[in-house]
Amino acid sequence: MPKKLFVGSLSWDTNDSGLRSAFEAHGEITEAVVVSDRDTGRSRGFGFVTFADDDAADKAVAALNGTDLDGRTIKVDVAQSKNRDRAGGGW
């Protein structure tokens, strides 16, 4: 089953291919995306890596959390699913 990881504290210079390269030694990756600002196109400093296999994703978290990528110490954890069912507004 696929597992998505959140990768935070990315360098502004890290791109999708650099993110994929950093993680691919730990297993098959189906997607690696650095999130960018829709107005400026600049990195927002975080991204997501999706592994095809849970075990590979868990190994990547253990191996890469707190390590250096492009001059920054990255934070790696299992991504939390976003609840899109909640009601908006405050009243």
Gaussian input, Z-matrix of N, CA and C with variables (Angstrom, degrees):
# hf/3-21g

backbone

0 1
 N
 C     1     B1
 C     2     B2     1     A1
 N     3     B3     2     A2     1     D1
 C     4     B4     3     A3     2     D2
 C     5     B5     4     A4     3     D3
 N     6     B6     5     A5     4     D4
 C     7     B7     6     A6     5     D5
 C     8     B8     7     A7     6     D6
 N     9     B9     8     A8     7     D7
 C    10    B10     9     A9     8     D8
 C    11    B11    10    A10     9     D9
 N    12    B12    11    A11    10    D10
 C    13    B13    12    A12    11    D11
 C    14    B14    13    A13    12    D12
 N    15    B15    14    A14    13    D13
 C    16    B16    15    A15    14    D14
 C    17    B17    16    A16    15    D15
 N    18    B18    17    A17    16    D16
 C    19    B19    18    A18    17    D17
 C    20    B20    19    A19    18    D18
 N    21    B21    20    A20    19    D19
 C    22    B22    21    A21    20    D20
 C    23    B23    22    A22    21    D21
 N    24    B24    23    A23    22    D22
 C    25    B25    24    A24    23    D23
 C    26    B26    25    A25    24    D24
 N    27    B27    26    A26    25    D25
 C    28    B28    27    A27    26    D26
 C    29    B29    28    A28    27    D27
 N    30    B30    29    A29    28    D28
 C    31    B31    30    A30    29    D29
 C    32    B32    31    A31    30    D30
 N    33    B33    32    A32    31    D31
 C    34    B34    33    A33    32    D32
 C    35    B35    34    A34    33    D33
 N    36    B36    35    A35    34    D34
 C    37    B37    36    A36    35    D35
 C    38    B38    37    A37    36    D36
 N    39    B39    38    A38    37    D37
 C    40    B40    39    A39    38    D38
 C    41    B41    40    A40    39    D39
 N    42    B42    41    A41    40    D40
 C    43    B43    42    A42    41    D41
 C    44    B44    43    A43    42    D42
 N    45    B45    44    A44    43    D43
 C    46    B46    45    A45    44    D44
 C    47    B47    46    A46    45    D45
 N    48    B48    47    A47    46    D46
 C    49    B49    48    A48    47    D47
 C    50    B50    49    A49    48    D48
 N    51    B51    50    A50    49    D49
 C    52    B52    51    A51    50    D50
 C    53    B53    52    A52    51    D51
 N    54    B54    53    A53    52    D52
 C    55    B55    54    A54    53    D53
 C    56    B56    55    A55    54    D54
 N    57    B57    56    A56    55    D55
 C    58    B58    57    A57    56    D56
 C    59    B59    58    A58    57    D57
 N    60    B60    59    A59    58    D58
 C    61    B61    60    A60    59    D59
 C    62    B62    61    A61    60    D60
 N    63    B63    62    A62    61    D61
 C    64    B64    63    A63    62    D62
 C    65    B65    64    A64    63    D63
 N    66    B66    65    A65    64    D64
 C    67    B67    66    A66    65    D65
 C    68    B68    67    A67    66    D66
 N    69    B69    68    A68    67    D67
 C    70    B70    69    A69    68    D68
 C    71    B71    70    A70    69    D69
 N    72    B72    71    A71    70    D70
 C    73    B73    72    A72    71    D71
 C    74    B74    73    A73    72    D72
 N    75    B75    74    A74    73    D73
 C    76    B76    75    A75    74    D74
 C    77    B77    76    A76    75    D75
 N    78    B78    77    A77    76    D76
 C    79    B79    78    A78    77    D77
 C    80    B80    79    A79    78    D78
 N    81    B81    80    A80    79    D79
 C    82    B82    81    A81    80    D80
 C    83    B83    82    A82    81    D81
 N    84    B84    83    A83    82    D82
 C    85    B85    84    A84    83    D83
 C    86    B86    85    A85    84    D84
 N    87    B87    86    A86    85    D85
 C    88    B88    87    A87    86    D86
 C    89    B89    88    A88    87    D87
 N    90    B90    89    A89    88    D88
 C    91    B91    90    A90    89    D89
 C    92    B92    91    A91    90    D90
 N    93    B93    92    A92    91    D91
 C    94    B94    93    A93    92    D92
 C    95    B95    94    A94    93    D93
 N    96    B96    95    A95    94    D94
 C    97    B97    96    A96    95    D95
 C    98    B98    97    A97    96    D96
 N    99    B99    98    A98    97    D97
 C   100   B100    99    A99    98    D98
 C   101   B101   100   A100    99    D99
 N   102   B102   101   A101   100   D100
 C   103   B103   102   A102   101   D101
 C   104   B104   103   A103   102   D102
 N   105   B105   104   A104   103   D103
 C   106   B106   105   A105   104   D104
 C   107   B107   106   A106   105   D105
 N   108   B108   107   A107   106   D106
 C   109   B109   108   A108   107   D107
 C   110   B110   109   A109   108   D108
 N   111   B111   110   A110   109   D109
 C   112   B112   111   A111   110   D110
 C   113   B113   112   A112   111   D111
 N   114   B114   113   A113   112   D112
 C   115   B115   114   A114   113   D113
 C   116   B116   115   A115   114   D114
 N   117   B117   116   A116   115   D115
 C   118   B118   117   A117   116   D116
 C   119   B119   118   A118   117   D117
 N   120   B120   119   A119   118   D118
 C   121   B121   120   A120   119   D119
 C   122   B122   121   A121   120   D120
 N   123   B123   122   A122   121   D121
 C   124   B124   123   A123   122   D122
 C   125   B125   124   A124   123   D123
 N   126   B126   125   A125   124   D124
 C   127   B127   126   A126   125   D125
 C   128   B128   127   A127   126   D126
 N   129   B129   128   A128   127   D127
 C   130   B130   129   A129   128   D128
 C   131   B131   130   A130   129   D129
 N   132   B132   131   A131   130   D130
 C   133   B133   132   A132   131   D131
 C   134   B134   133   A133   132   D132
 N   135   B135   134   A134   133   D133
 C   136   B136   135   A135   134   D134
 C   137   B137   136   A136   135   D135
 N   138   B138   137   A137   136   D136
 C   139   B139   138   A138   137   D137
 C   140   B140   139   A139   138   D138
 N   141   B141   140   A140   139   D139
 C   142   B142   141   A141   140   D140
 C   143   B143   142   A142   141   D141
 N   144   B144   143   A143   142   D142
 C   145   B145   144   A144   143   D143
 C   146   B146   145   A145   144   D144
 N   147   B147   146   A146   145   D145
 C   148   B148   147   A147   146   D146
 C   149   B149   148   A148   147   D147
 N   150   B150   149   A149   148   D148
 C   151   B151   150   A150   149   D149
 C   152   B152   151   A151   150   D150
 N   153   B153   152   A152   151   D151
 C   154   B154   153   A153   152   D152
 C   155   B155   154   A154   153   D153
 N   156   B156   155   A155   154   D154
 C   157   B157   156   A156   155   D155
 C   158   B158   157   A157   156   D156
 N   159   B159   158   A158   157   D157
 C   160   B160   159   A159   158   D158
 C   161   B161   160   A160   159   D159
 N   162   B162   161   A161   160   D160
 C   163   B163   162   A162   161   D161
 C   164   B164   163   A163   162   D162
 N   165   B165   164   A164   163   D163
 C   166   B166   165   A165   164   D164
 C   167   B167   166   A166   165   D165
 N   168   B168   167   A167   166   D166
 C   169   B169   168   A168   167   D167
 C   170   B170   169   A169   168   D168
 N   171   B171   170   A170   169   D169
 C   172   B172   171   A171   170   D170
 C   173   B173   172   A172   171   D171
 N   174   B174   173   A173   172   D172
 C   175   B175   174   A174   173   D173
 C   176   B176   175   A175   174   D174
 N   177   B177   176   A176   175   D175
 C   178   B178   177   A177   176   D176
 C   179   B179   178   A178   177   D177
 N   180   B180   179   A179   178   D178
 C   181   B181   180   A180   179   D179
 C   182   B182   181   A181   180   D180
 N   183   B183   182   A182   181   D181
 C   184   B184   183   A183   182   D182
 C   185   B185   184   A184   183   D183
 N   186   B186   185   A185   184   D184
 C   187   B187   186   A186   185   D185
 C   188   B188   187   A187   186   D186
 N   189   B189   188   A188   187   D187
 C   190   B190   189   A189   188   D188
 C   191   B191   190   A190   189   D189
 N   192   B192   191   A191   190   D190
 C   193   B193   192   A192   191   D191
 C   194   B194   193   A193   192   D192
 N   195   B195   194   A194   193   D193
 C   196   B196   195   A195   194   D194
 C   197   B197   196   A196   195   D195
 N   198   B198   197   A197   196   D196
 C   199   B199   198   A198   197   D197
 C   200   B200   199   A199   198   D198
 N   201   B201   200   A200   199   D199
 C   202   B202   201   A201   200   D200
 C   203   B203   202   A202   201   D201
 N   204   B204   203   A203   202   D202
 C   205   B205   204   A204   203   D203
 C   206   B206   205   A205   204   D204
 N   207   B207   206   A206   205   D205
 C   208   B208   207   A207   206   D206
 C   209   B209   208   A208   207   D207
 N   210   B210   209   A209   208   D208
 C   211   B211   210   A210   209   D209
 C   212   B212   211   A211   210   D210
 N   213   B213   212   A212   211   D211
 C   214   B214   213   A213   212   D212
 C   215   B215   214   A214   213   D213
 N   216   B216   215   A215   214   D214
 C   217   B217   216   A216   215   D215
 C   218   B218   217   A217   216   D216
 N   219   B219   218   A218   217   D217
 C   220   B220   219   A219   218   D218
 C   221   B221   220   A220   219   D219
 N   222   B222   221   A221   220   D220
 C   223   B223   222   A222   221   D221
 C   224   B224   223   A223   222   D222
 N   225   B225   224   A224   223   D223
 C   226   B226   225   A225   224   D224
 C   227   B227   226   A226   225   D225
 N   228   B228   227   A227   226   D226
 C   229   B229   228   A228   227   D227
 C   230   B230   229   A229   228   D228
 N   231   B231   230   A230   229   D229
 C   232   B232   231   A231   230   D230
 C   233   B233   232   A232   231   D231
 N   234   B234   233   A233   232   D232
 C   235   B235   234   A234   233   D233
 C   236   B236   235   A235   234   D234
 N   237   B237   236   A236   235   D235
 C   238   B238   237   A237   236   D236
 C   239   B239   238   A238   237   D237
 N   240   B240   239   A239   238   D238
 C   241   B241   240   A240   239   D239
 C   242   B242   241   A241   240   D240
 N   243   B243   242   A242   241   D241
 C   244   B244   243   A243   242   D242
 C   245   B245   244   A244   243   D243
 N   246   B246   245   A245   244   D244
 C   247   B247   246   A246   245   D245
 C   248   B248   247   A247   246   D246
 N   249   B249   248   A248   247   D247
 C   250   B250   249   A249   248   D248
 C   251   B251   250   A250   249   D249
 N   252   B252   251   A251   250   D250
 C   253   B253   252   A252   251   D251
 C   254   B254   253   A253   252   D252
 N   255   B255   254   A254   253   D253
 C   256   B256   255   A255   254   D254
 C   257   B257   256   A256   255   D255
 N   258   B258   257   A257   256   D256
 C   259   B259   258   A258   257   D257
 C   260   B260   259   A259   258   D258
 N   261   B261   260   A260   259   D259
 C   262   B262   261   A261   260   D260
 C   263   B263   262   A262   261   D261
 N   264   B264   263   A263   262   D262
 C   265   B265   264   A264   263   D263
 C   266   B266   265   A265   264   D264
 N   267   B267   266   A266   265   D265
 C   268   B268   267   A267   266   D266
 C   269   B269   268   A268   267   D267
 N   270   B270   269   A269   268   D268
 C   271   B271   270   A270   269   D269
 C   272   B272   271   A271   270   D270

   B1=1.4582
   B2=1.5338
   B3=1.3384
   B4=1.4626
   B5=1.5301
   B6=1.3219
   B7=1.4613
   B8=1.5236
   B9=1.3338
   B10=1.4546
   B11=1.5179
   B12=1.3414
   B13=1.4511
   B14=1.5225
   B15=1.3228
   B16=1.4564
   B17=1.5259
   B18=1.3219
   B19=1.4613
   B20=1.5261
   B21=1.3294
   B22=1.4572
   B23=1.5148
   B24=1.3265
   B25=1.4743
   B26=1.5231
   B27=1.3277
   B28=1.4562
   B29=1.5303
   B30=1.3110
   B31=1.4591
   B32=1.5265
   B33=1.3297
   B34=1.4738
   B35=1.5228
   B36=1.3412
   B37=1.4641
   B38=1.5234
   B39=1.3152
   B40=1.4655
   B41=1.5290
   B42=1.3341
   B43=1.4676
   B44=1.5291
   B45=1.3267
   B46=1.4639
   B47=1.5285
   B48=1.3215
   B49=1.4670
   B50=1.5234
   B51=1.3216
   B52=1.4601
   B53=1.5156
   B54=1.3312
   B55=1.4546
   B56=1.5310
   B57=1.3225
   B58=1.4674
   B59=1.5294
   B60=1.3177
   B61=1.4722
   B62=1.5260
   B63=1.3145
   B64=1.4615
   B65=1.5265
   B66=1.3283
   B67=1.4627
   B68=1.5215
   B69=1.3248
   B70=1.4590
   B71=1.5244
   B72=1.3091
   B73=1.4640
   B74=1.5329
   B75=1.3309
   B76=1.4660
   B77=1.5239
   B78=1.3268
   B79=1.4582
   B80=1.5157
   B81=1.3274
   B82=1.4630
   B83=1.5252
   B84=1.3191
   B85=1.4668
   B86=1.5206
   B87=1.3319
   B88=1.4582
   B89=1.5232
   B90=1.3497
   B91=1.4650
   B92=1.5286
   B93=1.3307
   B94=1.4659
   B95=1.5257
   B96=1.3334
   B97=1.4579
   B98=1.5191
   B99=1.3344
   B100=1.4600
   B101=1.5231
   B102=1.3265
   B103=1.4641
   B104=1.5214
   B105=1.3366
   B106=1.4620
   B107=1.5268
   B108=1.3161
   B109=1.4587
   B110=1.5262
   B111=1.2996
   B112=1.4691
   B113=1.5233
   B114=1.3364
   B115=1.4617
   B116=1.5219
   B117=1.3338
   B118=1.4634
   B119=1.5249
   B120=1.3292
   B121=1.4533
   B122=1.5185
   B123=1.3204
   B124=1.4701
   B125=1.5297
   B126=1.3388
   B127=1.4572
   B128=1.5233
   B129=1.3265
   B130=1.4637
   B131=1.5285
   B132=1.3455
   B133=1.4520
   B134=1.5149
   B135=1.3261
   B136=1.4571
   B137=1.5133
   B138=1.3225
   B139=1.4553
   B140=1.5099
   B141=1.3253
   B142=1.4579
   B143=1.5280
   B144=1.3222
   B145=1.4635
   B146=1.5172
   B147=1.3275
   B148=1.4577
   B149=1.5252
   B150=1.3269
   B151=1.4593
   B152=1.5210
   B153=1.3250
   B154=1.4603
   B155=1.5238
   B156=1.3291
   B157=1.4570
   B158=1.5325
   B159=1.3355
   B160=1.4685
   B161=1.5189
   B162=1.3256
   B163=1.4616
   B164=1.5258
   B165=1.3217
   B166=1.4649
   B167=1.5277
   B168=1.3284
   B169=1.4605
   B170=1.5246
   B171=1.3244
   B172=1.4666
   B173=1.5279
   B174=1.3215
   B175=1.4615
   B176=1.5255
   B177=1.3287
   B178=1.4645
   B179=1.5266
   B180=1.3342
   B181=1.4665
   B182=1.5237
   B183=1.3208
   B184=1.4639
   B185=1.5274
   B186=1.3223
   B187=1.4630
   B188=1.5266
   B189=1.3338
   B190=1.4611
   B191=1.5267
   B192=1.3225
   B193=1.4652
   B194=1.5312
   B195=1.3280
   B196=1.4571
   B197=1.5210
   B198=1.3237
   B199=1.4670
   B200=1.5202
   B201=1.3290
   B202=1.4568
   B203=1.5266
   B204=1.3292
   B205=1.4638
   B206=1.5207
   B207=1.3096
   B208=1.4643
   B209=1.5276
   B210=1.3297
   B211=1.4560
   B212=1.5132
   B213=1.3256
   B214=1.4673
   B215=1.5220
   B216=1.3291
   B217=1.4566
   B218=1.5174
   B219=1.3374
   B220=1.4621
   B221=1.5277
   B222=1.3182
   B223=1.4592
   B224=1.5202
   B225=1.3265
   B226=1.4637
   B227=1.5209
   B228=1.3326
   B229=1.4633
   B230=1.5262
   B231=1.3080
   B232=1.4607
   B233=1.5242
   B234=1.3233
   B235=1.4635
   B236=1.5241
   B237=1.3099
   B238=1.4623
   B239=1.5202
   B240=1.3138
   B241=1.4662
   B242=1.5238
   B243=1.3069
   B244=1.4568
   B245=1.5228
   B246=1.3176
   B247=1.4512
   B248=1.5191
   B249=1.3154
   B250=1.4625
   B251=1.5337
   B252=1.3354
   B253=1.4563
   B254=1.5128
   B255=1.3114
   B256=1.4603
   B257=1.5249
   B258=1.3099
   B259=1.4603
   B260=1.5190
   B261=1.3052
   B262=1.4750
   B263=1.5109
   B264=1.2918
   B265=1.4692
   B266=1.5128
   B267=1.3017
   B268=1.4485
   B269=1.5208
   B270=1.3056
   B271=1.4610
   B272=1.4782
   A1=108.86
   A2=117.49
   A3=120.38
   A4=111.60
   A5=114.59
   A6=120.19
   A7=108.03
   A8=116.08
   A9=122.01
   A10=109.98
   A11=115.23
   A12=121.84
   A13=110.43
   A14=115.47
   A15=122.39
   A16=107.24
   A17=116.61
   A18=121.49
   A19=107.50
   A20=116.09
   A21=120.85
   A22=112.43
   A23=114.92
   A24=124.26
   A25=112.22
   A26=116.54
   A27=120.27
   A28=110.93
   A29=115.16
   A30=121.92
   A31=108.58
   A32=116.14
   A33=119.68
   A34=110.30
   A35=117.00
   A36=121.46
   A37=114.05
   A38=118.36
   A39=120.91
   A40=109.76
   A41=115.93
   A42=120.77
   A43=109.67
   A44=116.75
   A45=121.35
   A46=112.03
   A47=117.34
   A48=119.51
   A49=111.67
   A50=118.13
   A51=121.21
   A52=111.85
   A53=115.75
   A54=120.80
   A55=110.07
   A56=116.43
   A57=121.26
   A58=110.71
   A59=116.51
   A60=120.76
   A61=112.06
   A62=116.54
   A63=120.49
   A64=112.12
   A65=117.20
   A66=121.36
   A67=114.36
   A68=119.63
   A69=121.36
   A70=114.66
   A71=118.61
   A72=120.35
   A73=111.69
   A74=116.84
   A75=121.07
   A76=114.10
   A77=117.68
   A78=120.23
   A79=112.20
   A80=115.04
   A81=121.48
   A82=110.69
   A83=115.38
   A84=121.92
   A85=108.65
   A86=116.24
   A87=119.97
   A88=111.87
   A89=116.48
   A90=119.66
   A91=109.38
   A92=115.76
   A93=121.96
   A94=106.97
   A95=116.59
   A96=121.23
   A97=110.53
   A98=115.99
   A99=121.68
   A100=105.81
   A101=116.60
   A102=121.22
   A103=108.93
   A104=115.39
   A105=119.97
   A106=110.36
   A107=114.76
   A108=122.18
   A109=108.39
   A110=117.53
   A111=119.63
   A112=112.95
   A113=118.30
   A114=120.76
   A115=112.72
   A116=117.25
   A117=120.68
   A118=113.25
   A119=117.74
   A120=121.50
   A121=113.03
   A122=117.09
   A123=122.15
   A124=110.00
   A125=115.11
   A126=120.67
   A127=110.49
   A128=116.18
   A129=120.81
   A130=111.32
   A131=116.81
   A132=121.17
   A133=114.89
   A134=116.96
   A135=120.12
   A136=110.00
   A137=115.08
   A138=119.77
   A139=110.70
   A140=114.77
   A141=121.61
   A142=109.55
   A143=115.14
   A144=121.69
   A145=106.82
   A146=116.54
   A147=121.25
   A148=109.24
   A149=114.88
   A150=121.98
   A151=109.38
   A152=116.44
   A153=121.69
   A154=111.07
   A155=116.96
   A156=121.97
   A157=110.73
   A158=117.19
   A159=122.25
   A160=112.89
   A161=116.83
   A162=120.43
   A163=111.44
   A164=116.99
   A165=120.90
   A166=110.12
   A167=116.15
   A168=120.12
   A169=110.70
   A170=116.80
   A171=120.62
   A172=111.24
   A173=116.83
   A174=121.00
   A175=110.76
   A176=116.84
   A177=120.72
   A178=111.08
   A179=117.32
   A180=120.60
   A181=109.50
   A182=116.73
   A183=121.38
   A184=111.85
   A185=116.44
   A186=120.58
   A187=113.26
   A188=118.24
   A189=120.07
   A190=115.87
   A191=118.39
   A192=119.31
   A193=109.24
   A194=115.86
   A195=121.12
   A196=114.60
   A197=117.37
   A198=120.33
   A199=110.27
   A200=115.91
   A201=122.47
   A202=111.07
   A203=116.18
   A204=122.76
   A205=107.40
   A206=116.47
   A207=122.44
   A208=112.40
   A209=116.48
   A210=120.89
   A211=116.25
   A212=117.95
   A213=121.64
   A214=109.94
   A215=116.65
   A216=121.52
   A217=107.70
   A218=116.55
   A219=120.56
   A220=111.72
   A221=114.20
   A222=122.34
   A223=107.02
   A224=116.34
   A225=121.25
   A226=108.37
   A227=115.77
   A228=120.98
   A229=108.61
   A230=115.98
   A231=120.56
   A232=107.81
   A233=116.38
   A234=121.52
   A235=110.05
   A236=115.54
   A237=121.27
   A238=108.52
   A239=117.12
   A240=119.50
   A241=109.31
   A242=114.38
   A243=120.87
   A244=108.70
   A245=116.64
   A246=120.98
   A247=109.58
   A248=117.21
   A249=121.40
   A250=111.68
   A251=118.12
   A252=121.23
   A253=114.13
   A254=117.19
   A255=118.77
   A256=111.18
   A257=114.95
   A258=121.84
   A259=109.49
   A260=116.31
   A261=121.14
   A262=110.56
   A263=114.63
   A264=120.11
   A265=112.14
   A266=115.26
   A267=119.25
   A268=113.86
   A269=117.46
   A270=118.44
   A271=110.34
   D1=136.48
   D2=-179.63
   D3=-65.77
   D4=148.78
   D5=177.11
   D6=-136.24
   D7=130.40
   D8=-178.90
   D9=-99.42
   D10=134.75
   D11=177.41
   D12=-110.20
   D13=143.01
   D14=172.49
   D15=-93.09
   D16=133.95
   D17=177.59
   D18=-123.80
   D19=114.65
   D20=-177.19
   D21=-111.90
   D22=169.74
   D23=-179.92
   D24=63.78
   D25=36.15
   D26=178.80
   D27=-73.83
   D28=148.94
   D29=173.27
   D30=-67.01
   D31=151.95
   D32=176.26
   D33=-63.46
   D34=-20.98
   D35=-178.03
   D36=-85.73
   D37=-11.46
   D38=-178.85
   D39=-74.12
   D40=129.96
   D41=177.70
   D42=-117.66
   D43=-179.11
   D44=-177.10
   D45=-56.53
   D46=-45.66
   D47=-177.04
   D48=-69.19
   D49=-35.39
   D50=176.63
   D51=-66.34
   D52=-38.45
   D53=177.52
   D54=-65.09
   D55=-45.50
   D56=178.03
   D57=-59.74
   D58=-44.92
   D59=-178.89
   D60=-60.44
   D61=-38.11
   D62=-178.57
   D63=-67.30
   D64=-29.18
   D65=-173.69
   D66=-103.36
   D67=-20.08
   D68=-170.55
   D69=-67.03
   D70=-17.78
   D71=177.44
   D72=-68.57
   D73=-14.09
   D74=-175.74
   D75=-99.52
   D76=-4.70
   D77=177.52
   D78=153.67
   D79=-179.77
   D80=-177.95
   D81=-72.86
   D82=124.74
   D83=-179.80
   D84=-104.48
   D85=130.77
   D86=176.79
   D87=-94.95
   D88=-22.62
   D89=179.86
   D90=-160.09
   D91=141.01
   D92=173.32
   D93=-140.57
   D94=117.34
   D95=-173.57
   D96=-134.52
   D97=128.74
   D98=169.28
   D99=-93.47
   D100=125.40
   D101=-177.53
   D102=-77.39
   D103=131.40
   D104=-179.68
   D105=-118.72
   D106=155.38
   D107=177.99
   D108=-68.38
   D109=131.23
   D110=-175.89
   D111=-70.25
   D112=-23.64
   D113=-179.98
   D114=-85.88
   D115=-42.61
   D116=-175.14
   D117=-100.89
   D118=-21.66
   D119=-176.74
   D120=79.80
   D121=-1.08
   D122=-179.79
   D123=-79.73
   D124=147.37
   D125=177.83
   D126=-56.39
   D127=143.27
   D128=175.44
   D129=-92.97
   D130=2.56
   D131=174.40
   D132=88.68
   D133=11.60
   D134=175.73
   D135=-148.65
   D136=166.47
   D137=-179.91
   D138=-160.63
   D139=-175.12
   D140=-178.43
   D141=-136.41
   D142=140.46
   D143=175.18
   D144=-125.53
   D145=126.72
   D146=179.65
   D147=-108.79
   D148=123.40
   D149=177.81
   D150=-98.26
   D151=147.42
   D152=177.92
   D153=-72.31
   D154=-21.27
   D155=-172.27
   D156=-129.82
   D157=133.75
   D158=179.61
   D159=-58.83
   D160=-44.56
   D161=-177.34
   D162=-61.95
   D163=-41.54
   D164=179.28
   D165=-63.99
   D166=-40.48
   D167=178.91
   D168=-63.51
   D169=-43.70
   D170=179.43
   D171=-63.17
   D172=-38.78
   D173=178.00
   D174=-66.37
   D175=-38.28
   D176=178.58
   D177=-65.01
   D178=-40.47
   D179=177.32
   D180=-60.20
   D181=-48.25
   D182=-178.77
   D183=-62.93
   D184=-38.82
   D185=-175.39
   D186=-80.86
   D187=-33.00
   D188=-169.19
   D189=-108.04
   D190=-17.96
   D191=179.31
   D192=-62.66
   D193=126.32
   D194=179.18
   D195=85.31
   D196=7.50
   D197=178.68
   D198=-96.37
   D199=172.05
   D200=-177.79
   D201=-92.46
   D202=133.51
   D203=172.84
   D204=-137.39
   D205=117.40
   D206=-179.63
   D207=53.74
   D208=39.41
   D209=175.51
   D210=85.07
   D211=4.76
   D212=179.21
   D213=-124.49
   D214=146.08
   D215=174.99
   D216=-83.65
   D217=115.25
   D218=-174.50
   D219=-90.41
   D220=155.09
   D221=174.43
   D222=-112.27
   D223=127.91
   D224=-177.75
   D225=-126.50
   D226=128.85
   D227=178.81
   D228=-152.96
   D229=164.91
   D230=176.18
   D231=-67.09
   D232=131.86
   D233=-179.25
   D234=-69.64
   D235=140.63
   D236=176.31
   D237=-89.23
   D238=137.30
   D239=179.56
   D240=-71.13
   D241=141.67
   D242=-179.15
   D243=-87.62
   D244=126.08
   D245=179.86
   D246=-81.87
   D247=107.74
   D248=-177.40
   D249=-93.90
   D250=2.20
   D251=-177.91
   D252=-91.08
   D253=-10.70
   D254=-174.52
   D255=-70.99
   D256=149.58
   D257=-178.94
   D258=-78.43
   D259=143.43
   D260=178.52
   D261=-90.60
   D262=177.43
   D263=177.17
   D264=83.97
   D265=166.76
   D266=-176.62
   D267=-113.33
   D268=-4.52
   D269=-175.02
   D270=-122.77

